[in-house]
Amino acid sequence: MSDQNESIPQIERQVSKLESTATNLETLAALATRSSRTQEGRTLSDHAVDLRVKQFTLYRNKDKLQTDTKEWKAFTSALELVNHFIDEAVTDLKTIKEVQDSAARLLSVVTKIAAAFG
């Protein structure tokens, strides 16, 4: 059980990063909408809302999460990738498709993890 207690701060960091990612997706959605990319903006906004819901579920169940699973590793990897593409898209909206695709992948991975908690 001590290993689990030691991983709680790591889990909290990643869940906090997920919340920041959702906020950044909202910002990017607003930028896309301003640039007449309304559909892309809506998609990003929807992804942001969905990620916030999953973030809430993960946070509430942080004591049950395991960081040594392939699902958790896929989650952290997908989270990093989304943030990478968000950084690019903020300066060049041409890369917004990569943000959408990587956010959809992140949502898929985090949904699998959250599904274990109902």
TIVO-2410 file (N, C-alpha, C; in nm, 3 decimals):
# residues 118
REC num residu      c1      c2      c3 atome chaine
REC   1      M   0.081  -0.119   0.000     N      A
REC   1      M   0.000   0.000   0.000    CA      A
REC   1      M   0.086   0.126   0.000     C      A
REC   2      S   0.209   0.118   0.051     N      A
REC   2      S   0.293   0.237   0.053    CA      A
REC   2      S   0.330   0.281  -0.089     C      A
REC   3      D   0.347   0.186  -0.181     N      A
REC   3      D   0.373   0.223  -0.320    CA      A
REC   3      D   0.259   0.306  -0.375     C      A
REC   4      Q   0.137   0.266  -0.342     N      A
REC   4      Q   0.019   0.340  -0.388    CA      A
REC   4      Q   0.019   0.481  -0.330     C      A
REC   5      N   0.052   0.494  -0.201     N      A
REC   5      N   0.055   0.626  -0.138    CA      A
REC   5      N   0.163   0.714  -0.199     C      A
REC   6      E   0.273   0.654  -0.241     N      A
REC   6      E   0.381   0.729  -0.304    CA      A
REC   6      E   0.342   0.775  -0.444     C      A
REC   7      S   0.250   0.706  -0.508     N      A
REC   7      S   0.211   0.745  -0.643    CA      A
REC   7      S   0.101   0.851  -0.645     C      A
REC   8      I   0.039   0.879  -0.532     N      A
REC   8      I  -0.069   0.979  -0.527    CA      A
REC   8      I  -0.021   1.116  -0.577     C      A
REC   9      P   0.094   1.168  -0.533     N      A
REC   9      P   0.139   1.298  -0.587    CA      A
REC   9      P   0.158   1.295  -0.739     C      A
REC  10      Q   0.209   1.184  -0.790     N      A
REC  10      Q   0.227   1.170  -0.936    CA      A
REC  10      Q   0.091   1.172  -1.005     C      A
REC  11      I  -0.005   1.103  -0.949     N      A
REC  11      I  -0.140   1.100  -1.005    CA      A
REC  11      I  -0.200   1.240  -1.001     C      A
REC  12      E  -0.185   1.308  -0.889     N      A
REC  12      E  -0.239   1.444  -0.876    CA      A
REC  12      E  -0.177   1.538  -0.979     C      A
REC  13      R  -0.046   1.524  -1.004     N      A
REC  13      R   0.020   1.609  -1.105    CA      A
REC  13      R  -0.039   1.585  -1.244     C      A
REC  14      Q  -0.056   1.459  -1.280     N      A
REC  14      Q  -0.109   1.427  -1.413    CA      A
REC  14      Q  -0.255   1.470  -1.426     C      A
REC  15      V  -0.332   1.455  -1.320     N      A
REC  15      V  -0.473   1.496  -1.324    CA      A
REC  15      V  -0.481   1.649  -1.333     C      A
REC  16      S  -0.392   1.718  -1.264     N      A
REC  16      S  -0.385   1.863  -1.274    CA      A
REC  16      S  -0.345   1.906  -1.415     C      A
REC  17      K  -0.252   1.833  -1.473     N      A
REC  17      K  -0.210   1.862  -1.611    CA      A
REC  17      K  -0.326   1.839  -1.707     C      A
REC  18      L  -0.407   1.738  -1.680     N      A
REC  18      L  -0.526   1.712  -1.762    CA      A
REC  18      L  -0.622   1.829  -1.756     C      A
REC  19      E  -0.639   1.886  -1.637     N      A
REC  19      E  -0.726   2.003  -1.622    CA      A
REC  19      E  -0.671   2.121  -1.701     C      A
REC  20      S  -0.541   2.144  -1.694     N      A
REC  20      S  -0.478   2.252  -1.770    CA      A
REC  20      S  -0.493   2.229  -1.920     C      A
REC  21      T  -0.482   2.105  -1.961     N      A
REC  21      T  -0.498   2.071  -2.102    CA      A
REC  21      T  -0.639   2.105  -2.149     C      A
REC  22      A  -0.738   2.073  -2.067     N      A
REC  22      A  -0.877   2.106  -2.102    CA      A
REC  22      A  -0.894   2.258  -2.115     C      A
REC  23      T  -0.833   2.333  -2.025     N      A
REC  23      T  -0.838   2.479  -2.032    CA      A
REC  23      T  -0.773   2.528  -2.161     C      A
REC  24      N  -0.658   2.471  -2.195     N      A
REC  24      N  -0.589   2.511  -2.318    CA      A
REC  24      N  -0.670   2.474  -2.442     C      A
REC  25      L  -0.740   2.363  -2.438     N      A
REC  25      L  -0.828   2.326  -2.550    CA      A
REC  25      L  -0.940   2.428  -2.566     C      A
REC  26      E  -0.994   2.476  -2.455     N      A
REC  26      E  -1.098   2.580  -2.460    CA      A
REC  26      E  -1.044   2.707  -2.524     C      A
REC  27      T  -0.923   2.745  -2.486     N      A
REC  27      T  -0.860   2.864  -2.544    CA      A
REC  27      T  -0.840   2.845  -2.694     C      A
REC  28      L  -0.790   2.731  -2.731     N      A
REC  28      L  -0.769   2.701  -2.873    CA      A
REC  28      L  -0.901   2.698  -2.948     C      A
REC  29      A  -1.005   2.647  -2.885     N      A
REC  29      A  -1.138   2.645  -2.946    CA      A
REC  29      A  -1.185   2.787  -2.975     C      A
REC  30      A  -1.162   2.877  -2.881     N      A
REC  30      A  -1.200   3.018  -2.901    CA      A
REC  30      A  -1.120   3.079  -3.015     C      A
REC  31      L  -0.991   3.050  -3.022     N      A
REC  31      L  -0.908   3.101  -3.132    CA      A
REC  31      L  -0.956   3.047  -3.266     C      A
REC  32      A  -0.990   2.920  -3.270     N      A
REC  32      A  -1.039   2.859  -3.394    CA      A
REC  32      A  -1.170   2.925  -3.437     C      A
REC  33      T  -1.259   2.947  -3.343     N      A
REC  33      T  -1.387   3.010  -3.375    CA      A
REC  33      T  -1.366   3.152  -3.427     C      A
REC  34      R  -1.278   3.226  -3.365     N      A
REC  34      R  -1.246   3.362  -3.412    CA      A
REC  34      R  -1.190   3.362  -3.554     C      A
REC  35      S  -1.124   3.254  -3.590     N      A
REC  35      S  -1.063   3.243  -3.723    CA      A
REC  35      S  -1.155   3.176  -3.823     C      A
REC  36      S  -1.285   3.177  -3.794     N      A
REC  36      S  -1.388   3.118  -3.882    CA      A
REC  36      S  -1.371   2.968  -3.899     C      A
REC  37      R  -1.319   2.904  -3.799     N      A
REC  37      R  -1.306   2.757  -3.799    CA      A
REC  37      R  -1.400   2.704  -3.692     C      A
REC  38      T  -1.528   2.738  -3.710     N      A
REC  38      T  -1.630   2.713  -3.609    CA      A
REC  38      T  -1.644   2.566  -3.575     C      A
REC  39      Q  -1.648   2.479  -3.675     N      A
REC  39      Q  -1.665   2.336  -3.648    CA      A
REC  39      Q  -1.548   2.281  -3.567     C      A
REC  40      E  -1.428   2.320  -3.605     N      A
REC  40      E  -1.311   2.274  -3.530    CA      A
REC  40      E  -1.315   2.328  -3.387     C      A
REC  41      G  -1.359   2.453  -3.373     N      A
REC  41      G  -1.372   2.512  -3.240    CA      A
REC  41      G  -1.471   2.436  -3.154     C      A
REC  42      R  -1.583   2.397  -3.214     N      A
REC  42      R  -1.684   2.320  -3.141    CA      A
REC  42      R  -1.630   2.184  -3.098     C      A
REC  43      T  -1.559   2.120  -3.189     N      A
REC  43      T  -1.502   1.989  -3.157    CA      A
REC  43      T  -1.404   1.999  -3.041     C      A
REC  44      L  -1.316   2.099  -3.046     N      A
REC  44      L  -1.219   2.117  -2.938    CA      A
REC  44      L  -1.288   2.150  -2.806     C      A
REC  45      S  -1.390   2.232  -2.813     N      A
REC  45      S  -1.465   2.266  -2.692    CA      A
REC  45      S  -1.533   2.143  -2.633     C      A
REC  46      D  -1.591   2.061  -2.719     N      A
REC  46      D  -1.653   1.936  -2.672    CA      A
REC  46      D  -1.549   1.844  -2.607     C      A
REC  47      H  -1.433   1.833  -2.670     N      A
REC  47      H  -1.326   1.751  -2.612    CA      A
REC  47      H  -1.286   1.805  -2.474     C      A
REC  48      A  -1.278   1.938  -2.463     N      A
REC  48      A  -1.240   1.999  -2.335    CA      A
REC  48      A  -1.340   1.965  -2.225     C      A
REC  49      V  -1.468   1.975  -2.257     N      A
REC  49      V  -1.572   1.942  -2.158    CA      A
REC  49      V  -1.562   1.795  -2.119     C      A
REC  50      D  -1.549   1.709  -2.218     N      A
REC  50      D  -1.539   1.565  -2.190    CA      A
REC  50      D  -1.417   1.532  -2.104     C      A
REC  51      L  -1.306   1.599  -2.133     N      A
REC  51      L  -1.184   1.574  -2.054    CA      A
REC  51      L  -1.201   1.623  -1.910     C      A
REC  52      R  -1.272   1.733  -1.891     N      A
REC  52      R  -1.297   1.782  -1.755    CA      A
REC  52      R  -1.380   1.682  -1.674     C      A
REC  53      V  -1.478   1.623  -1.739     N      A
REC  53      V  -1.561   1.522  -1.671    CA      A
REC  53      V  -1.473   1.403  -1.631     C      A
REC  54      K  -1.389   1.358  -1.722     N      A
REC  54      K  -1.300   1.245  -1.692    CA      A
REC  54      K  -1.198   1.283  -1.584     C      A
REC  55      Q  -1.150   1.406  -1.589     N      A
REC  55      Q  -1.055   1.455  -1.490    CA      A
REC  55      Q  -1.118   1.449  -1.351     C      A
REC  56      F  -1.242   1.489  -1.341     N      A
REC  56      F  -1.314   1.483  -1.214    CA      A
REC  56      F  -1.322   1.339  -1.163     C      A
REC  57      T  -1.354   1.248  -1.252     N      A
REC  57      T  -1.364   1.106  -1.214    CA      A
REC  57      T  -1.228   1.053  -1.167     C      A
REC  58      L  -1.123   1.086  -1.240     N      A
REC  58      L  -0.990   1.040  -1.200    CA      A
REC  58      L  -0.950   1.098  -1.065     C      A
REC  59      Y  -0.978   1.225  -1.045     N      A
REC  59      Y  -0.940   1.287  -0.919    CA      A
REC  59      Y  -1.013   1.223  -0.801     C      A
REC  60      R  -1.141   1.200  -0.818     N      A
REC  60      R  -1.220   1.139  -0.710    CA      A
REC  60      R  -1.175   0.997  -0.679     C      A
REC  61      N  -1.112   0.933  -0.775     N      A
REC  61      N  -1.068   0.794  -0.756    CA      A
REC  61      N  -0.916   0.780  -0.755     C      A
REC  62      K  -0.847   0.888  -0.725     N      A
REC  62      K  -0.700   0.888  -0.733    CA      A
REC  62      K  -0.636   0.783  -0.644     C      A
REC  63      D  -0.701   0.748  -0.534     N      A
REC  63      D  -0.644   0.648  -0.445    CA      A
REC  63      D  -0.657   0.506  -0.500     C      A
REC  64      K  -0.736   0.491  -0.607     N      A
REC  64      K  -0.755   0.358  -0.668    CA      A
REC  64      K  -0.675   0.341  -0.797     C      A
REC  65      L  -0.618   0.451  -0.847     N      A
REC  65      L  -0.543   0.445  -0.972    CA      A
REC  65      L  -0.407   0.381  -0.951     C      A
REC  66      Q  -0.359   0.316  -1.055     N      A
REC  66      Q  -0.226   0.254  -1.052    CA      A
REC  66      Q  -0.142   0.312  -1.164     C      A
REC  67      T  -0.026   0.362  -1.129     N      A
REC  67      T   0.060   0.428  -1.227    CA      A
REC  67      T   0.151   0.332  -1.302     C      A
REC  68      D   0.151   0.206  -1.264     N      A
REC  68      D   0.241   0.110  -1.328    CA      A
REC  68      D   0.170   0.025  -1.434     C      A
REC  69      T   0.055   0.070  -1.481     N      A
REC  69      T  -0.020  -0.006  -1.581    CA      A
REC  69      T   0.006   0.051  -1.720     C      A
REC  70      K  -0.020  -0.030  -1.821     N      A
REC  70      K  -0.003   0.019  -1.959    CA      A
REC  70      K  -0.105   0.127  -1.990     C      A
REC  71      E  -0.223   0.122  -1.928     N      A
REC  71      E  -0.325   0.224  -1.951    CA      A
REC  71      E  -0.279   0.359  -1.898     C      A
REC  72      W  -0.220   0.358  -1.778     N      A
REC  72      W  -0.172   0.484  -1.721    CA      A
REC  72      W  -0.058   0.541  -1.805     C      A
REC  73      K   0.031   0.455  -1.849     N      A
REC  73      K   0.142   0.500  -1.934    CA      A
REC  73      K   0.090   0.555  -2.067     C      A
REC  74      A  -0.013   0.492  -2.122     N      A
REC  74      A  -0.074   0.543  -2.245    CA      A
REC  74      A  -0.138   0.679  -2.220     C      A
REC  75      F  -0.199   0.695  -2.104     N      A
REC  75      F  -0.261   0.822  -2.066    CA      A
REC  75      F  -0.158   0.934  -2.060     C      A
REC  76      T  -0.047   0.910  -1.988     N      A
REC  76      T   0.053   1.016  -1.974    CA      A
REC  76      T   0.117   1.049  -2.109     C      A
REC  77      S   0.137   0.949  -2.191     N      A
REC  77      S   0.193   0.971  -2.324    CA      A
REC  77      S   0.096   1.052  -2.411     C      A
REC  78      A  -0.030   1.015  -2.410     N      A
REC  78      A  -0.132   1.086  -2.489    CA      A
REC  78      A  -0.147   1.230  -2.441     C      A
REC  79      L  -0.138   1.250  -2.311     N      A
REC  79      L  -0.148   1.384  -2.253    CA      A
REC  79      L  -0.033   1.472  -2.301     C      A
REC  80      E   0.087   1.417  -2.300     N      A
REC  80      E   0.204   1.492  -2.349    CA      A
REC  80      E   0.189   1.528  -2.496     C      A
REC  81      L   0.140   1.434  -2.575     N      A
REC  81      L   0.123   1.459  -2.718    CA      A
REC  81      L   0.022   1.570  -2.745     C      A
REC  82      V  -0.090   1.567  -2.675     N      A
REC  82      V  -0.190   1.673  -2.692    CA      A
REC  82      V  -0.128   1.808  -2.660     C      A
REC  83      N  -0.057   1.815  -2.549     N      A
REC  83      N   0.003   1.942  -2.509    CA      A
REC  83      N   0.107   1.991  -2.610     C      A
REC  84      H   0.180   1.899  -2.668     N      A
REC  84      H   0.276   1.935  -2.773    CA      A
REC  84      H   0.203   2.000  -2.891     C      A
REC  85      F   0.096   1.937  -2.937     N      A
REC  85      F   0.023   1.992  -3.052    CA      A
REC  85      F  -0.052   2.120  -3.018     C      A
REC  86      I  -0.097   2.134  -2.894     N      A
REC  86      I  -0.161   2.260  -2.852    CA      A
REC  86      I  -0.059   2.373  -2.862     C      A
REC  87      D   0.062   2.349  -2.813     N      A
REC  87      D   0.167   2.451  -2.821    CA      A
REC  87      D   0.190   2.494  -2.965     C      A
REC  88      E   0.192   2.399  -3.057     N      A
REC  88      E   0.211   2.432  -3.198    CA      A
REC  88      E   0.092   2.508  -3.255     C      A
REC  89      A  -0.028   2.464  -3.221     N      A
REC  89      A  -0.149   2.522  -3.280    CA      A
REC  89      A  -0.176   2.664  -3.232     C      A
REC  90      V  -0.131   2.698  -3.114     N      A
REC  90      V  -0.152   2.834  -3.064    CA      A
REC  90      V  -0.083   2.934  -3.155     C      A
REC  91      T   0.029   2.896  -3.211     N      A
REC  91      T   0.101   2.987  -3.301    CA      A
REC  91      T   0.068   2.963  -3.448     C      A
REC  92      D   0.012   2.847  -3.480     N      A
REC  92      D  -0.022   2.815  -3.619    CA      A
REC  92      D  -0.143   2.723  -3.623     C      A
REC  93      L  -0.259   2.781  -3.649     N      A
REC  93      L  -0.383   2.704  -3.647    CA      A
REC  93      L  -0.390   2.595  -3.754     C      A
REC  94      K  -0.294   2.594  -3.845     N      A
REC  94      K  -0.293   2.488  -3.947    CA      A
REC  94      K  -0.273   2.350  -3.884     C      A
REC  95      T  -0.218   2.348  -3.765     N      A
REC  95      T  -0.194   2.219  -3.698    CA      A
REC  95      T  -0.310   2.178  -3.607     C      A
REC  96      I  -0.423   2.244  -3.622     N      A
REC  96      I  -0.538   2.216  -3.535    CA      A
REC  96      I  -0.590   2.073  -3.552     C      A
REC  97      K  -0.574   2.017  -3.670     N      A
REC  97      K  -0.619   1.879  -3.694    CA      A
REC  97      K  -0.542   1.781  -3.604     C      A
REC  98      E  -0.412   1.805  -3.587     N      A
REC  98      E  -0.332   1.720  -3.499    CA      A
REC  98      E  -0.380   1.731  -3.355     C      A
REC  99      V  -0.421   1.853  -3.315     N      A
REC  99      V  -0.474   1.871  -3.180    CA      A
REC  99      V  -0.603   1.790  -3.165     C      A
REC 100      Q  -0.691   1.802  -3.264     N      A
REC 100      Q  -0.818   1.728  -3.259    CA      A
REC 100      Q  -0.792   1.577  -3.249     C      A
REC 101      D  -0.706   1.527  -3.334     N      A
REC 101      D  -0.678   1.383  -3.336    CA      A
REC 101      D  -0.615   1.335  -3.205     C      A
REC 102      S  -0.517   1.411  -3.155     N      A
REC 102      S  -0.451   1.369  -3.032    CA      A
REC 102      S  -0.543   1.386  -2.911     C      A
REC 103      A  -0.629   1.486  -2.913     N      A
REC 103      A  -0.726   1.502  -2.803    CA      A
REC 103      A  -0.828   1.389  -2.804     C      A
REC 104      A  -0.868   1.346  -2.922     N      A
REC 104      A  -0.961   1.233  -2.932    CA      A
REC 104      A  -0.895   1.106  -2.879     C      A
REC 105      R  -0.769   1.088  -2.909     N      A
REC 105      R  -0.695   0.972  -2.858    CA      A
REC 105      R  -0.684   0.978  -2.706     C      A
REC 106      L  -0.651   1.095  -2.653     N      A
REC 106      L  -0.642   1.113  -2.508    CA      A
REC 106      L  -0.777   1.082  -2.443     C      A
REC 107      L  -0.882   1.132  -2.503     N      A
REC 107      L  -1.016   1.108  -2.449    CA      A
REC 107      L  -1.048   0.959  -2.448     C      A
REC 108      S  -1.008   0.889  -2.552     N      A
REC 108      S  -1.030   0.744  -2.559    CA      A
REC 108      S  -0.955   0.672  -2.447     C      A
REC 109      V  -0.830   0.709  -2.427     N      A
REC 109      V  -0.748   0.645  -2.324    CA      A
REC 109      V  -0.802   0.674  -2.185     C      A
REC 110      V  -0.834   0.800  -2.158     N      A
REC 110      V  -0.880   0.837  -2.024    CA      A
REC 110      V  -1.020   0.780  -1.997     C      A
REC 111      T  -1.099   0.762  -2.102     N      A
REC 111      T  -1.231   0.700  -2.085    CA      A
REC 111      T  -1.216   0.556  -2.040     C      A
REC 112      K  -1.118   0.485  -2.096     N      A
REC 112      K  -1.094   0.346  -2.054    CA      A
REC 112      K  -1.054   0.339  -1.907     C      A
REC 113      I  -0.972   0.432  -1.864     N      A
REC 113      I  -0.929   0.432  -1.724    CA      A
REC 113      I  -1.047   0.466  -1.633     C      A
REC 114      A  -1.122   0.570  -1.669     N      A
REC 114      A  -1.234   0.615  -1.586    CA      A
REC 114      A  -1.348   0.513  -1.583     C      A
REC 115      A  -1.360   0.432  -1.688     N      A
REC 115      A  -1.468   0.333  -1.694    CA      A
REC 115      A  -1.460   0.232  -1.580     C      A
REC 116      A  -1.342   0.212  -1.528     N      A
REC 116      A  -1.325   0.118  -1.417    CA      A
REC 116      A  -1.395   0.166  -1.290     C      A
REC 117      F  -1.431   0.294  -1.288     N      A
REC 117      F  -1.493   0.352  -1.169    CA      A
REC 117      F  -1.640   0.383  -1.187     C      A
REC 118      G  -1.697   0.334  -1.298     N      A
REC 118      G  -1.840   0.351  -1.321    CA      A
REC 118      G  -1.870   0.473  -1.389     C      A
***
